[in-house]
Amino acid sequence: MNGLAVAGAYGFVSVCITLFNKAVFAYYHFNFPLTLFVTQMSITLLALVVANKVRAIELPRLTSQLAFKIAPLAIAWWIYGVSGVIAMKYLNVPMFSALRRVTTLAVMVGEFLVFRKRHPIPNVLAVLMMVTAAGAAGLTDTTLNVRGVAWVMVCAFSTAAYLL
């Protein structure tokens, strides 16, 4: 599969799972976000194992050395996943998506602090404008939930940690 197809598939699945999770919480009044997350991850793991068994993909053998190496990444990813599902319970989809824009700013700041990477000024200004617009949207949202905002911020910063 080429890179564009993979990116397109990822985007499609991401939008679908976001809308599915919101429907589960809003329309079916399901109040167990961790159960939803663990179920989705279990199904994903099962699909990966099956795909590996039929040789559609190749997964590396898990060793203690590999587990130790990827543990920080896995922990950040789990925090991202759990906090994202919990945030979705409290926020509407447009607000959740808008506030997730903070992730880009967090990655840029992290890249500067960790790698001393300097981004071009137009890029920094574009990201600041995007985050400011997300903040303005939050201020005008009459359904804004502070608990949801807190969880989406945990989600944004753990995503940045995962990406760094």
C-alpha positions in Angstrom: 0.0 0.0 0.0 1.5 3.4 -0.9 1.8 6.2 1.6 -1.1 8.2 0.3 -3.5 5.3 0.6 -2.3 4.5 4.1 -2.8 8.2 5.1 -6.2 8.2 3.5 -7.2 5.0 5.3 -6.0 6.3 8.6 -7.9 9.5 8.2 -11.1 7.7 7.2 -10.9 5.3 10.2 -10.0 8.1 12.6 -13.1 10.1 11.6 -15.3 7.0 11.7 -14.2 5.9 15.2 -14.6 9.5 16.5 -18.2 9.6 15.2 -18.9 6.1 16.4 -17.6 6.8 19.9 -19.7 10.0 20.1 -22.8 8.1 19.0 -22.2 5.5 21.6 -22.0 8.1 24.3 -24.6 10.6 23.1 -27.3 8.4 21.6 -27.0 5.2 23.5 -26.0 6.9 26.8 -23.2 4.4 27.4 -21.3 5.7 30.4 -18.2 3.4 30.4 -15.5 5.0 28.2 -12.7 2.8 29.4 -14.7 -0.3 28.5 -15.3 1.1 25.0 -11.6 1.8 24.6 -10.4 -1.6 25.9 -12.9 -3.3 23.6 -11.8 -1.4 20.6 -8.1 -2.1 21.4 -8.8 -5.8 21.9 -10.5 -6.0 18.5 -7.6 -4.2 16.9 -5.1 -6.5 18.6 -7.0 -9.5 17.5 -7.1 -8.2 13.9 -3.3 -7.6 14.0 -2.6 -11.1 15.3 -4.9 -12.6 12.6 -3.3 -10.5 9.9 0.2 -11.6 11.2 -0.9 -15.3 11.2 -2.1 -15.1 7.6 1.0 -13.2 6.6 -0.8 -10.1 5.5 1.5 -8.1 7.8 4.7 -8.9 9.7 4.9 -8.0 13.4 8.2 -8.1 15.1 8.7 -10.8 17.8 8.1 -9.2 21.2 11.2 -9.5 23.4 11.9 -8.0 26.8 14.4 -5.6 25.2 11.8 -4.4 22.6 9.2 -4.1 25.3 11.5 -1.9 27.4 12.4 0.2 24.4 8.8 0.9 23.4 7.3 1.1 26.9 7.3 5.0 27.0 5.7 5.2 23.6 3.1 2.6 24.6 2.3 4.4 27.9 1.9 7.8 26.1 -0.3 6.1 23.5 -2.5 4.5 26.1 -2.9 7.9 27.9 -3.8 9.5 24.6 -6.3 6.8 23.7 -8.0 6.7 27.1 -8.1 10.5 27.6 -9.4 10.9 24.0 -12.3 8.5 24.6 -13.2 10.1 28.0 -13.0 13.7 26.4 -15.3 12.6 23.6 -17.9 11.6 26.3 -18.0 15.2 27.5 -17.5 17.3 24.3 -19.3 17.6 21.0 -17.3 16.4 17.9 -16.5 19.9 16.5 -15.2 21.1 19.9 -13.2 17.9 20.5 -11.6 18.3 17.0 -10.9 22.0 17.5 -9.3 21.6 20.9 -7.1 18.7 19.6 -5.4 21.4 17.5 -3.4 22.2 20.6 -1.4 19.0 19.9 0.4 20.6 17.0 1.5 23.5 19.2 2.6 21.1 21.9 4.6 19.1 19.3 6.3 22.2 18.0 7.2 23.4 21.5 8.4 19.8 22.4 10.6 19.7 19.3 12.2 23.0 20.2 12.8 21.9 23.9 14.0 18.4 23.1 15.6 18.7 19.7 16.3 22.4 19.4 14.3 22.4 16.2 13.2 25.8 15.1 10.1 26.0 12.9 9.7 28.7 10.2 7.8 31.8 11.5 4.9 31.4 9.0 4.4 27.9 10.3 4.4 29.0 13.9 2.0 31.8 13.2 -0.3 29.5 11.3 -0.4 27.1 14.3 -0.9 29.9 16.8 -3.8 31.2 14.7 -5.3 27.7 14.6 -5.0 27.3 18.4 -6.4 30.8 18.9 -9.4 29.9 16.7 -10.0 26.7 18.6 -9.9 28.7 21.9 -12.4 31.2 20.5 -14.7 28.3 19.4 -14.5 27.0 22.9 -15.5 30.3 24.4 -18.6 30.5 22.2 -19.7 26.9 22.7 -22.7 26.8 25.1 -22.2 23.1 25.7 -18.6 23.4 26.7 -17.7 21.0 29.6 -14.6 21.9 31.7 -14.1 18.2 32.4 -14.0 17.5 28.7 -11.6 20.3 28.0 -9.3 19.0 30.7 -9.4 15.5 29.2 -8.8 16.7 25.7 -5.8 18.7 26.9 -4.4 15.5 28.5 -5.1 13.8 25.2 -3.3 16.6 23.2 -0.2 16.6 25.4 0.1 12.8 25.6 -0.2 12.7 21.8 2.6 15.2 21.6 4.7 13.0 23.9 3.9 10.0 21.7 4.9 11.8 18.6 8.1 13.2 20.0 
